[in-house]
Amino acid sequence: MRRGAYALFVLFVLSGLASAQALDQTDNQFWTDVQLAIPVTKNIDANILGTLRIGRDISHAVDERTGVGFTFRFGKYVTFAPNYQQIATQPFRGRRAWENRLSLPVTLRFNIDKFRLSDRNLFERRFRHPGINSTRYRNRLQIEHPVGSDKLSLSLFVADEVFYDWSLDRWSRNRFTAGASKVFNKHFTQDVYYLRQNDAFSIPGDLHVIGTTLRFKL
């Protein structure tokens, strides 16, 4: 009898530890984004998008995305880049979800002395399975500054992005990013960055991320 009770106790503790680990609010991840721009006209590009995110303390693929879209440039300061993405996620063992997402970002860019400021306003409609469909607004303010010689073509940047989710009716997420952008030539640019996400409504929601964005242009 005593042995049986002890065995049940051990199983209960192990089950609790497994559940706590599966639903851990914090994760360390590595993100890779690939963007291919294909010029259509002088002011319009067609875009092919791909993303892979490695999570669970950088041990498993937790997010895969593919998408298509366009970039429309209006003068020097305004771009509009609507896109569509298919998203598959596995944030923790036993949990899988799929999403079709429509994004409508408008970005304003301007220079102040050697600083370049950009303000991206993005609306996205999310069709999720399982889960409820939702609409979000995201605002990202970014500041860039070149370093070294013009020949080096290297810039440092910091950005902060806030999310408003109408399904929650509140500001739900914040992302702070710091990194560097290197222009290798007119066809290839790479960003490397650190991102800190705080989110009390997603699991995991608090993230430490090392990421890279590879941008190609034909």
C-alpha positions as CSV (number, residue, x, y, z in Angstrom):
1,M,0.0,0.0,0.0
2,R,2.8,2.4,1.0
3,R,4.7,1.6,-2.1
4,G,1.7,2.2,-4.3
5,A,1.1,5.6,-2.7
6,Y,4.7,6.5,-3.2
7,A,4.6,5.5,-6.9
8,L,1.5,7.6,-7.4
9,F,3.2,10.5,-5.8
10,V,6.3,10.2,-8.0
11,L,4.1,10.0,-11.1
12,F,2.2,13.1,-10.0
13,V,5.4,15.1,-9.5
14,L,6.8,14.1,-12.8
15,S,3.6,14.9,-14.6
16,G,3.6,18.3,-13.0
17,L,7.2,19.0,-14.0
18,A,6.4,17.9,-17.6
19,S,3.4,20.1,-17.8
20,A,5.3,23.1,-16.4
21,Q,8.1,22.5,-18.9
22,A,5.7,22.2,-21.8
23,L,3.9,25.4,-20.8
24,D,7.0,27.4,-19.9
25,Q,6.3,31.1,-20.5
26,T,10.0,31.8,-21.6
27,D,11.9,30.4,-24.5
28,N,15.2,31.0,-26.3
29,Q,14.9,31.0,-30.1
30,F,16.8,31.5,-33.4
31,W,14.9,33.1,-36.3
32,T,15.9,33.1,-40.0
33,D,13.9,35.2,-42.5
34,V,14.6,35.1,-46.2
35,Q,13.1,37.7,-48.6
36,L,13.4,37.7,-52.4
37,A,12.4,40.8,-54.3
38,I,11.7,40.6,-58.0
39,P,11.4,44.0,-59.7
40,V,8.2,44.5,-61.7
41,T,8.5,48.2,-62.4
42,K,10.7,50.9,-61.0
43,N,8.5,51.3,-58.0
44,I,6.9,47.9,-57.6
45,D,8.5,44.6,-56.5
46,A,7.0,41.1,-56.2
47,N,8.2,39.4,-53.0
48,I,8.7,35.7,-52.0
49,L,9.0,35.2,-48.2
50,G,10.2,32.4,-46.0
51,T,10.8,32.0,-42.3
52,L,12.1,29.3,-40.0
53,R,12.2,29.7,-36.2
54,I,14.0,27.3,-34.0
55,G,12.8,27.2,-30.4
56,R,12.4,25.1,-27.2
57,D,15.8,26.5,-26.3
58,I,17.0,26.2,-29.9
59,S,16.3,22.5,-30.2
60,H,13.2,22.2,-32.4
61,A,11.6,23.9,-35.3
62,V,8.6,25.8,-33.8
63,D,7.5,28.1,-36.6
64,E,7.6,27.8,-40.4
65,R,6.3,30.4,-42.8
66,T,6.0,30.9,-46.6
67,G,4.4,33.8,-48.3
68,V,4.1,36.1,-51.3
69,G,3.5,39.8,-51.6
70,F,4.3,43.1,-53.3
71,T,6.1,46.3,-52.4
72,F,4.8,49.6,-53.7
73,R,7.0,52.7,-53.3
74,F,5.4,56.2,-53.3
75,G,8.3,58.7,-53.7
76,K,11.2,58.6,-51.3
77,Y,9.3,58.2,-48.0
78,V,6.4,55.9,-48.2
79,T,6.1,52.1,-49.0
80,F,3.1,49.8,-48.9
81,A,3.8,46.1,-48.8
82,P,0.7,43.8,-48.6
83,N,1.5,40.1,-48.3
84,Y,-0.1,36.7,-47.5
85,Q,1.6,34.0,-45.4
86,Q,0.8,30.4,-44.5
87,I,2.1,29.6,-41.0
88,A,2.6,26.3,-39.1
89,T,3.6,26.4,-35.5
90,Q,4.6,23.8,-32.9
91,P,5.4,26.0,-29.8
92,F,5.7,23.0,-27.5
93,R,5.3,19.2,-27.7
94,G,1.7,18.1,-28.5
95,R,0.6,21.5,-29.7
96,R,0.3,22.2,-33.5
97,A,-1.5,25.1,-35.1
98,W,-2.0,26.6,-38.6
99,E,-2.7,30.1,-39.8
100,N,-3.4,32.0,-42.9
101,R,-2.4,35.7,-42.5
102,L,-3.0,38.8,-44.5
103,S,-0.8,41.8,-43.7
104,L,-1.1,45.4,-44.8
105,P,2.0,47.4,-43.7
106,V,2.6,51.1,-44.5
107,T,6.1,52.4,-43.7
108,L,7.2,56.0,-43.5
109,R,10.9,56.7,-43.8
110,F,12.9,59.9,-43.4
111,N,16.3,61.1,-42.5
112,I,17.4,63.5,-39.7
113,D,21.1,64.3,-40.2
114,K,22.8,60.9,-40.3
115,F,20.0,59.1,-38.6
116,R,17.3,57.2,-40.6
117,L,13.9,56.9,-38.9
118,S,11.2,54.5,-40.0
119,D,7.7,54.1,-38.7
120,R,5.8,51.0,-39.8
121,N,2.0,50.7,-39.2
122,L,0.8,47.2,-39.9
123,F,-2.7,45.7,-39.8
124,E,-3.0,41.9,-40.0
125,R,-6.0,39.6,-40.3
126,R,-5.3,36.1,-38.8
127,F,-7.3,33.0,-39.8
128,R,-6.3,30.4,-37.2
129,H,-6.9,26.7,-36.7
130,P,-7.4,25.8,-33.9
131,G,-8.2,29.1,-32.2
132,I,-10.3,32.2,-33.0
133,N,-9.7,34.5,-35.9
134,S,-8.2,37.8,-34.9
135,T,-7.1,41.3,-36.1
136,R,-4.0,43.0,-34.8
137,Y,-2.4,46.4,-35.2
138,R,1.4,46.7,-34.9
139,N,3.5,49.8,-34.8
140,R,7.3,49.6,-35.1
141,L,9.6,52.6,-34.7
142,Q,13.2,52.1,-35.8
143,I,16.3,54.2,-35.8
144,E,19.4,53.5,-37.9
145,H,22.8,55.0,-38.0
146,P,25.7,54.2,-40.4
147,V,29.1,53.3,-38.8
148,G,32.5,53.2,-40.4
149,S,33.2,54.4,-44.0
150,D,30.6,54.6,-46.7
151,K,32.5,51.7,-48.4
152,L,31.7,49.5,-45.4
153,S,27.9,49.9,-45.9
154,L,27.2,48.9,-42.3
155,S,24.5,50.4,-40.1
156,L,23.4,49.8,-36.5
157,F,19.7,50.0,-35.6
158,V,17.3,49.8,-32.6
159,A,13.6,49.3,-32.8
160,D,10.5,48.9,-30.6
161,E,7.2,47.3,-31.8
162,V,3.9,47.2,-29.9
163,F,0.9,45.0,-30.7
164,Y,-2.8,45.7,-30.2
165,D,-5.0,42.6,-30.5
166,W,-8.8,43.2,-30.9
167,S,-9.6,39.6,-29.9
168,L,-8.1,40.6,-26.5
169,D,-9.1,44.2,-26.7
170,R,-5.7,45.4,-25.3
171,W,-2.1,46.0,-26.1
172,S,-0.7,42.4,-25.9
173,R,2.9,42.3,-26.9
174,N,6.1,44.4,-27.1
175,R,9.3,43.6,-29.0
176,F,12.6,45.4,-28.6
177,T,15.3,44.8,-31.2
178,A,18.9,45.9,-31.6
179,G,21.2,44.8,-34.4
180,A,23.3,45.6,-37.5
181,S,22.6,45.7,-41.2
182,K,25.2,45.1,-43.9
183,V,24.8,45.9,-47.6
184,F,27.1,43.5,-49.5
185,N,26.0,44.6,-52.9
186,K,22.8,45.8,-54.7
187,H,21.5,42.2,-54.7
188,F,22.1,41.2,-51.1
189,T,21.7,42.7,-47.6
190,Q,21.9,40.9,-44.3
191,D,20.6,41.9,-40.8
192,V,21.8,40.3,-37.6
193,Y,19.9,41.2,-34.4
194,Y,18.9,40.4,-30.8
195,L,15.2,40.6,-30.0
196,R,13.4,40.6,-26.7
197,Q,9.7,39.9,-26.7
198,N,7.3,40.3,-23.7
199,D,3.8,38.8,-24.0
200,A,1.6,37.7,-21.1
201,F,-1.0,36.1,-23.4
202,S,0.9,33.7,-25.5
203,I,2.8,30.5,-24.5
204,P,5.7,30.9,-24.7
205,G,5.3,34.7,-24.8
206,D,8.6,36.0,-23.3
207,L,11.4,35.3,-25.8
208,H,15.1,35.9,-26.2
209,V,15.9,35.7,-29.9
210,I,19.0,35.8,-32.0
211,G,17.9,36.4,-35.6
212,T,19.1,37.1,-39.1
213,T,17.2,38.5,-42.2
214,L,18.6,37.7,-45.6
215,R,17.3,40.1,-48.3
216,F,17.9,39.3,-52.0
217,K,16.9,41.4,-55.0
218,L,17.1,40.3,-58.6
